[in-house]
Amino acid sequence: MCLRALFVSFAALLSTVGCLWLCLWLTDGVAWGRLPLGFSTMYLVRGVLMLLAAIVIAVTLVRFAAHPRRTAGAKRLALATLGTSLTLLLLEGVFMFVPRSHDVGYTLGSKVWFRYFWRPENSLGYRDPEHVPAQGRHAVFALGDSFTAGHGIEDAETRYTNLLERRRSDIHVLNLGKNGAHTIDEWVRLQAHPMQPEALILQYTPNDIEGAAAELGLAVPGFVPYHDVAEPLQTIFRDSFLFNFLYWEVHHSDADEYLYFLRRVLDDEAVIRRHLSELALFLGYAEEHHIALVGLVFPMMQNLEFGRVTRERVIEVFRNRGYPVVDVAALVRELHTHDRVVNATDGHPSVLVNMIVADALAEALPRF
């Protein structure tokens, strides 16, 4: 009987993992991947499938344990297996609702985070209220990437743009941050915006140089998530909310090739010159339209030395043309890394850093 109990328990655990895998495959690989279903529908389908799996496993193990010829040991083993199986499915259900932002955003926790917190979003596609003039206030455009959009910041009101507007009653700050944007993207969006700014904040991070590198014919490598997991197991770690969360709590080398590329182009003089010429477009725009401009230069928040030499050249470009610069690296150097970033898996600026930046910008931006 004990051998039979062991066999049944092993089969039940295997069935639990199999049911979980089947839920993942049906919802992600078949339904969500091929049908026009939203994230909410996928949640519902997966929840129903996991509930059915839990019922089948529970009925099987309870009937096995309830048989009068089962020994006490066999019953305990069956009930322990039932508890383990149901706990696994329950945890999967719980982690479907656990938000966790991530550097790049392809984790399941990050997708949950965006569903919960990425608001408001206006008709221009920015994480901001509708961009309309504010009576009695001067329009200030904040151009940038995810550092400006507030990736990882749960409450948009705690981004530096929103904080700056509260510190300066004479300005209306419009957030033109876009995740993944580089310098030329920002230039195009400035040209396309229906309003005319009276001042510009141009936010910069070292990876903005990738646009210039691409224009010179250098291939920008992509990220390679889950490459360190055997292919048969990738479905579990990629599509299970529980195992995906646990996987990304440990550092992986998915971005190593991209970071190596960045280090290389940040030392490439031809790419740097092309990149500085892109930044000069904004300086020329400010001069042509007679508006104020402030450079906002961020480092890589987890490694302040990354791209430092090129970052200093960018600062010099602004200052040589008479424009003030907020050098964030100098402001946050004394902070511990975990105080500078959103969380251990997301290297975007924390709320504390956004507060420090807002204070510095309030001083650097000329009074109207």
C-alpha positions as CSV (number, residue, x, y, z in Angstrom):
1,M,0.0,0.0,0.0
2,C,2.8,2.4,0.8
3,L,4.3,1.8,-2.7
4,R,0.9,2.4,-4.2
5,A,0.5,5.6,-2.1
6,L,3.9,6.8,-3.3
7,F,3.0,6.1,-6.8
8,V,-0.4,7.9,-6.5
9,S,1.3,10.9,-4.8
10,F,4.0,11.1,-7.4
11,A,1.4,10.9,-10.1
12,A,-0.7,13.6,-8.5
13,L,2.3,16.0,-8.2
14,L,3.2,15.2,-11.8
15,S,-0.4,15.9,-12.8
16,T,-0.4,19.2,-11.0
17,V,2.7,20.4,-12.9
18,G,1.2,18.9,-16.1
19,C,-2.1,20.7,-15.5
20,L,-0.2,24.0,-14.8
21,W,1.8,23.5,-17.9
22,L,-1.4,22.8,-19.9
23,C,-3.0,25.9,-18.5
24,L,0.0,28.0,-19.6
25,W,0.0,26.4,-23.0
26,L,-3.7,26.8,-23.6
27,T,-3.9,30.4,-22.4
28,D,-0.6,31.8,-23.7
29,G,0.4,29.6,-26.6
30,V,-3.0,29.0,-28.1
31,A,-5.7,31.4,-26.9
32,W,-3.8,34.5,-26.1
33,G,-1.2,34.1,-28.9
34,R,-3.7,33.4,-31.7
35,L,-7.0,34.9,-30.7
36,P,-7.9,38.6,-30.1
37,L,-8.1,38.2,-26.3
38,G,-7.0,40.8,-23.8
39,F,-5.0,40.3,-20.7
40,S,-8.2,40.2,-18.6
41,T,-9.7,37.4,-20.7
42,M,-6.5,35.4,-20.4
43,Y,-6.7,35.8,-16.6
44,L,-10.2,34.4,-16.6
45,V,-9.5,31.5,-18.8
46,R,-6.4,30.5,-16.9
47,G,-8.2,30.9,-13.6
48,V,-11.0,28.5,-14.8
49,L,-8.5,26.0,-16.0
50,M,-6.6,26.0,-12.8
51,L,-9.8,25.6,-10.8
52,L,-10.8,22.6,-12.8
53,A,-7.3,21.1,-12.3
54,A,-7.6,21.7,-8.6
55,I,-11.0,20.0,-8.4
56,V,-9.9,16.9,-10.4
57,I,-6.7,16.5,-8.3
58,A,-8.6,17.0,-5.0
59,V,-11.3,14.5,-5.9
60,T,-8.8,11.9,-7.0
61,L,-6.6,12.2,-3.8
62,V,-9.6,12.4,-1.4
63,R,-11.2,9.3,-2.9
64,F,-7.9,7.5,-2.7
65,A,-7.4,8.5,1.0
66,A,-11.0,7.7,1.9
67,H,-10.8,4.1,0.8
68,P,-11.2,1.9,3.9
69,R,-8.2,-0.3,3.0
70,R,-5.7,2.6,2.9
71,T,-3.2,2.6,5.7
72,A,-2.7,5.7,7.9
73,G,0.6,6.4,6.2
74,A,-0.9,6.2,2.8
75,K,-3.7,8.6,3.8
76,R,-1.2,11.1,5.3
77,L,0.9,10.9,2.1
78,A,-2.1,11.5,-0.1
79,L,-3.4,14.4,2.0
80,A,0.1,16.0,2.0
81,T,0.3,15.6,-1.7
82,L,-3.1,17.2,-2.0
83,G,-1.9,20.2,0.1
84,T,1.2,20.6,-2.0
85,S,-0.7,20.4,-5.3
86,L,-3.4,22.9,-4.2
87,T,-0.8,25.2,-2.7
88,L,1.1,25.3,-6.0
89,L,-2.0,26.1,-7.9
90,L,-3.1,28.7,-5.3
91,L,0.3,30.4,-5.4
92,E,0.1,30.6,-9.2
93,G,-3.3,32.2,-8.8
94,V,-2.0,34.7,-6.3
95,F,1.0,35.7,-8.4
96,M,-1.3,36.5,-11.3
97,F,-2.0,39.7,-9.3
98,V,1.5,40.5,-7.9
99,P,3.0,43.6,-9.7
100,R,6.8,43.8,-10.0
101,S,8.4,46.3,-12.5
102,H,11.4,45.2,-14.4
103,D,14.2,47.0,-16.3
104,V,13.0,45.9,-19.7
105,G,9.4,45.0,-19.1
106,Y,9.0,41.5,-20.5
107,T,8.4,39.7,-17.2
108,L,4.9,38.8,-16.2
109,G,5.1,40.8,-13.0
110,S,5.9,43.8,-15.1
111,K,2.9,43.2,-17.3
112,V,0.8,43.1,-14.2
113,W,2.5,46.3,-13.0
114,F,1.6,48.1,-16.2
115,R,-2.0,47.1,-15.9
116,Y,-2.2,48.4,-12.3
117,F,-0.2,51.6,-12.5
118,W,0.4,52.9,-16.1
119,R,-2.1,55.7,-16.0
120,P,-3.2,58.2,-17.0
121,E,-2.5,57.8,-20.7
122,N,-3.5,60.6,-23.0
123,S,-4.6,60.7,-26.7
124,L,-1.0,61.3,-27.8
125,G,0.2,58.1,-26.1
126,Y,2.0,59.7,-23.1
127,R,1.5,58.8,-19.5
128,D,0.1,62.2,-18.7
129,P,-3.2,64.0,-18.7
130,E,-4.3,65.5,-22.0
131,H,-1.8,68.1,-23.2
132,V,-3.6,71.4,-23.3
133,P,-2.5,74.9,-22.3
134,A,-2.9,75.9,-18.7
135,Q,-4.1,79.5,-18.2
136,G,-1.5,81.7,-16.5
137,R,1.2,79.1,-16.7
138,H,4.1,78.6,-19.1
139,A,4.3,75.3,-21.0
140,V,7.4,73.3,-20.3
141,F,8.1,70.1,-22.3
142,A,10.0,67.3,-20.6
143,L,11.4,65.2,-23.4
144,G,12.9,61.8,-22.5
145,D,12.6,58.0,-22.3
146,S,11.3,55.7,-19.5
147,F,13.2,57.8,-16.9
148,T,10.9,60.6,-17.7
149,A,7.8,58.5,-18.3
150,G,8.2,57.1,-14.8
151,H,8.8,53.4,-15.4
152,G,8.6,51.7,-12.1
153,I,6.9,54.7,-10.4
154,E,3.5,53.6,-9.2
155,D,2.0,57.0,-8.7
156,A,2.6,59.4,-11.7
157,E,2.3,62.3,-9.3
158,T,5.6,61.4,-7.8
159,R,7.6,61.7,-11.0
160,Y,10.0,64.6,-11.3
161,T,7.8,66.4,-13.9
162,N,4.7,66.4,-11.6
163,L,6.8,67.3,-8.6
164,L,8.4,70.1,-10.5
165,E,5.1,71.6,-11.5
166,R,4.0,71.6,-7.8
167,R,7.3,73.4,-6.8
168,R,6.9,76.1,-9.5
169,S,3.5,77.8,-9.7
170,D,4.5,79.6,-12.9
171,I,4.9,76.6,-15.2
172,H,2.8,73.8,-16.6
173,V,5.0,70.7,-17.2
174,L,4.0,68.3,-20.0
175,N,5.6,64.9,-19.8
176,L,6.7,63.6,-23.2
177,G,8.5,60.6,-21.9
178,K,8.4,57.4,-23.9
179,N,9.7,54.0,-22.9
180,G,12.6,52.9,-25.1
181,A,13.0,56.3,-26.8
182,H,16.3,57.6,-27.9
183,T,17.4,61.1,-29.0
184,I,16.1,61.1,-32.6
185,D,12.7,59.7,-31.4
186,E,12.5,62.6,-28.9
187,W,13.3,65.0,-31.7
188,V,10.6,63.6,-33.9
189,R,8.0,63.8,-31.1
190,L,8.9,67.4,-30.3
191,Q,8.3,68.3,-33.9
192,A,5.0,66.4,-34.0
193,H,3.5,67.8,-30.8
194,P,0.5,70.1,-31.4
195,M,1.7,72.7,-28.8
196,Q,4.6,75.0,-28.8
197,P,6.8,74.9,-25.6
198,E,8.1,77.9,-23.8
199,A,10.9,75.9,-22.2
200,L,12.4,72.4,-22.7
201,I,13.8,69.9,-20.3
202,L,15.9,67.4,-22.3
203,Q,16.5,64.3,-20.3
204,Y,19.4,62.1,-21.3
205,T,20.7,58.6,-20.4
206,P,23.7,56.8,-21.8
207,N,21.7,54.3,-23.8
208,D,20.3,57.2,-25.9
209,I,23.3,56.7,-28.0
210,E,22.0,53.5,-29.6
211,G,20.0,55.5,-32.1
212,A,23.2,57.2,-33.5
213,A,24.9,53.8,-33.5
214,A,22.0,52.3,-35.6
215,E,22.2,55.2,-38.1
216,L,25.8,54.4,-38.6
217,G,25.0,50.8,-39.5
218,L,25.8,49.1,-36.2
219,A,23.3,46.4,-35.2
220,V,21.7,47.0,-31.8
221,P,21.5,43.5,-30.1
222,G,18.3,42.5,-28.5
223,F,17.8,41.0,-25.1
224,V,17.7,37.2,-24.7
225,P,15.5,36.2,-21.8
226,Y,15.3,32.6,-20.6
227,H,18.4,31.6,-22.7
228,D,19.8,29.9,-19.6
229,V,16.8,27.6,-19.2
230,A,16.5,24.3,-21.0
231,E,13.9,24.6,-23.8
232,P,11.4,22.1,-22.4
233,L,11.3,24.2,-19.1
234,Q,11.0,27.6,-20.8
235,T,7.3,27.5,-20.9
236,I,7.0,27.1,-17.1
237,F,9.5,29.9,-16.4
238,R,8.2,32.2,-19.1
239,D,4.5,31.7,-18.7
240,S,3.9,30.8,-15.1
241,F,3.3,33.9,-12.9
242,L,4.8,32.1,-9.9
243,F,7.9,30.6,-11.5
244,N,8.4,33.7,-13.7
245,F,8.5,35.9,-10.5
246,L,11.0,33.5,-8.8
247,Y,13.2,33.3,-11.9
248,W,13.5,37.1,-12.2
249,E,14.4,37.6,-8.6
250,V,17.8,36.2,-9.5
251,H,20.1,38.1,-11.8
252,H,20.4,36.7,-15.3
253,S,22.6,37.5,-18.3
254,D,19.8,38.4,-20.7
255,A,21.1,42.0,-21.2
256,D,24.8,41.2,-21.2
257,E,25.2,41.4,-25.0
258,Y,23.3,44.7,-25.1
259,L,25.4,46.2,-22.3
260,Y,28.6,45.1,-24.0
261,F,27.4,46.9,-27.2
262,L,26.6,50.1,-25.2
263,R,30.1,50.1,-23.7
264,R,31.6,49.7,-27.1
265,V,29.6,52.5,-28.8
266,L,30.1,54.9,-25.8
267,D,33.8,54.6,-26.6
268,D,33.4,54.9,-30.4
269,E,34.4,58.5,-31.5
270,A,32.3,58.4,-34.7
271,V,29.2,57.3,-32.9
272,I,29.8,59.9,-30.2
273,R,30.1,62.7,-32.7
274,R,26.9,61.6,-34.5
275,H,25.1,61.5,-31.1
276,L,26.3,64.9,-30.1
277,S,25.1,66.3,-33.4
278,E,21.6,64.9,-32.6
279,L,21.6,66.6,-29.2
280,A,22.6,69.9,-31.0
281,L,19.3,69.8,-32.8
282,F,17.5,70.6,-29.5
283,L,19.9,73.4,-28.7
284,G,19.3,74.9,-32.2
285,Y,15.6,74.6,-31.7
286,A,15.7,76.5,-28.4
287,E,17.8,79.2,-29.9
288,E,15.6,79.5,-33.0
289,H,12.4,79.8,-30.9
290,H,14.0,81.8,-28.1
291,I,13.0,79.4,-25.3
292,A,14.8,78.2,-22.2
293,L,16.4,74.8,-22.2
294,V,17.7,72.7,-19.3
295,G,19.7,69.5,-19.8
296,L,18.8,66.7,-17.4
297,V,21.6,64.1,-17.5
298,F,21.0,60.7,-15.8
299,P,23.6,58.0,-15.3
300,M,22.8,54.3,-15.2
301,M,21.4,54.3,-11.7
302,Q,22.9,50.9,-10.7
303,N,26.4,51.9,-12.0
304,L,27.2,55.6,-11.9
305,E,30.5,55.1,-13.8
306,F,28.9,53.4,-16.8
307,G,29.4,55.8,-19.8
308,R,30.8,58.5,-17.6
309,V,33.2,60.0,-20.1
310,T,30.6,60.4,-22.8
311,R,28.1,61.7,-20.3
312,E,30.6,64.4,-19.3
313,R,30.9,65.3,-23.0
314,V,27.2,65.7,-23.2
315,I,27.1,68.0,-20.2
316,E,29.9,70.0,-21.8
317,V,27.8,70.4,-25.0
318,F,25.0,72.0,-23.0
319,R,27.2,74.2,-20.9
320,N,29.3,75.5,-23.9
321,R,26.1,76.8,-25.4
322,G,25.1,78.5,-22.2
323,Y,22.4,76.1,-21.1
324,P,22.1,74.9,-17.5
325,V,22.5,71.2,-16.7
326,V,21.3,69.0,-13.9
327,D,23.9,66.3,-13.4
328,V,22.0,63.6,-11.6
329,A,25.1,61.5,-10.9
330,A,26.5,64.3,-8.8
331,L,23.2,64.6,-6.8
332,V,22.8,60.9,-6.0
333,R,26.4,59.8,-5.6
334,E,26.0,59.5,-1.8
335,L,22.8,57.4,-2.0
336,H,23.0,53.6,-1.7
337,T,22.1,51.8,-4.9
338,H,18.8,50.4,-3.4
339,D,17.8,54.0,-2.6
340,R,18.5,55.1,-6.2
341,V,16.5,52.5,-8.0
342,V,12.9,51.4,-8.0
343,N,13.6,47.9,-6.9
344,A,16.2,45.1,-7.2
345,T,14.9,44.1,-10.7
346,D,14.3,47.6,-12.0
347,G,17.1,50.1,-12.3
348,H,14.9,53.1,-13.1
349,P,15.1,56.1,-10.8
350,S,13.3,55.8,-7.4
351,V,10.7,58.3,-6.1
352,L,13.5,59.7,-3.9
353,V,15.7,60.4,-6.9
354,N,12.7,62.0,-8.7
355,M,12.2,64.3,-5.7
356,I,15.9,65.3,-5.7
357,V,15.7,65.9,-9.5
358,A,12.6,68.0,-9.2
359,D,14.3,70.3,-6.6
360,A,17.3,70.7,-8.8
361,L,15.2,71.5,-11.9
362,A,13.1,74.0,-9.9
363,E,16.3,76.0,-9.3
364,A,17.9,75.4,-12.8
365,L,14.8,76.4,-14.9
366,P,14.8,80.1,-15.5
367,R,11.9,82.2,-14.0
368,F,9.4,83.5,-16.5
